[in-house]
Amino acid sequence: MEHRQLGRSGLKVPVLSLGTGTFGGSGEFFERWGSTQVAEAKRIVDLCLEHGLNMFDTADIYSRGMAEEVLGEALKGRRDQALIATKSTFSMGDGPNDKGSSRYHIVRACEASLRRLQTDHIDLYFMHGFDALTPVEETLRALDDLISSGKIGYIGASNFSGWHLMKSLATSEKYGLGRYVAYQGYYSLIGRDYEWELMPLALDQGVGTMVWSALGWGRLTGKIRRGKAADTGRIASGGAVGGPPVDDEKLYDIVDVLDAIAQERGKTIAQVALNWVLSRPSISNIVIGARDETQLTQNLGAVGWTLTPEEIARLDTVSQTTPPYPYWHQKGFDERNPKPTTW
């Protein structure tokens, strides 16, 4: 398993981590993702560790804490072999302070996650979303205190816009507070918005990116083809609800190229799609999902090989979209734009 540095931190992470959104399966949304319980989770964790995948990504809202509980049980007795990333921000109760990024909520959410995970520290702790009602300094001071206490190793931001992240980084620098070393966000061949602002920012500021839904809510697994709708998996069961809309013809064109490359290389469509994301600038890690051992084994096959420049160019071309303003304007001044991103 290849390891990469996480941003400008000293932490090395495997290029794949296991997402635990399928653990627990409580609540309508997560039931559609999966309902992995402790026994199966232990076997999945076994397979991950055997293949050098020792990073596990979760969040307090996944099945209202059940995912963290299942992961904690699955890692019992081998916590020292694993890196754990979890998140807070979104609502975990009916009270007015049961959500957000206030000091009040962050401290209590972190303590609750530690209990559910049965550990004394979290290696990477994310703010799951941006709370515009809480001063950035308050959020970062609370996180900095948790770092100083040893309860958190590193901090990251998820689903922030570019200005949210940059404001936070500037505040950390101004006051000498803990700094976001990682950004977790959506990025795939059918969703390349990340490239316009967040990727150049990550490269400029030394923030490592962890990608979620690199298979575009399951649309890039090969189950959806031209003239064939998905008949199995979470798309068929409604699990893709909430994802951004994708033009059917655009999707089919991308899958056609993925299919051609997969056949040429003896890989699956999903493996090619994941490998493309790993080839992109600023990417430190992809969070992969696995409803069962078979799916996990297939996703692990995305590493250990590299797409050729010609194959990457084919995928870049077929998935290219017109950037929003002001990026289409800046694209005309390419010689003064940061490399290696292509604007």
Order of alpha helices (4+ residues) and beta strands (2+ residues): beta-beta-beta-alpha-alpha-beta-alpha-beta-alpha-beta-alpha-beta-alpha-beta-alpha-beta-alpha-alpha-alpha-beta-alpha-alpha-alpha
